Amino acid sequence: MQRQAASMKRNLFNQDYLDEQFNELEELQDDDNPNFVEEVVNLFFTDSVRLIRNVDLALANEPYDFGRLDDLMHQFKGSSSRYNF
């Protein structure tokens, strides 16, 4: 199982889905918080799904509320930089 996980990780690096910041994130994981990386990744995806759904809903209503869309995109950008892997 560890070999399979290592292979998947290498593939994600090779495809540029992960970068050096992911290694730095892994370094923050320790015995006191063994699921740290998993929790951060889950938070990122949960936030992303919520924000994309809100953008989709905002685009479903005309006339468009560009102020709302701008706020949502700033939230998404902030979420992406906060959890940048």
N, C-alpha and C positions, 0 to 999 in steps of 0.2 A: 504494500500500500504506500509506503514511504517513497519507493522508487517511482511509482505511478504519479504521485503528487509532485515529485521533483521533475519528472518528465513534462508534466502539464505546465509547471512553473517556467521551465526552460522555453517551452513552446510559446507561452504568453510573452516572455521577454523577446524571443525571436520575432514575434509578430508586432512588437512595439505596443502591446497592451499594458505592459508593466515596464517600469523604469527603475532607476537607482533608488527613488524615493520609497518604492515598495520594500527594498532591502532595509532601508532605514526604519520603516514601519515595523518590520519583523524584529529589528533589534530592540524595540520598545516592549516586545512581548517577553514575559518572564514567568517564573513559577507562580507568582502571586496572581497573575492575570494570563493564564495560558490560552485564552480564546480572544485575545486582544485584536489580532488581525482580522479574524472572522467577524467580530463585532463591528469594527470600523467599516469593513467592506459591506456588511449588511446595512449599516446606517446609510452609507453612500447610496446603495441601490434603493432603499426605502425612500430616502429624500428625493432621488432622481425620479422615481415612479410618480410620487406625489406632485412634484413640480411639473413634470411633463403632462400629467393629467390636468393640472390647473391651467397650463398654457393651452392645451387642447380645448378645454371648456371656454376659456376666454376667446379663442378664435371661432367658436361656434356661435357667438353672439355678435350680431352687427347692430349698430356700428361698433367697430372695434374700440376697446378702451386701451389706447396705446400707453397710457400711464400705468395701468394694471399689467399689461404685457411687459413693459420696461421693468417694473418691480419684480415680476416673476423671473425674467431673464437675469437680473442682477442676483437674485437668490440662487438661481441655478449656477451661475458663474461662481458665486461664493462657495456653494456646496462643492463644486468641482475642484476648486483650488484648495479647499479645506481637506478634502479626501484624496488629493492628487496622489496617484500611485506611481 
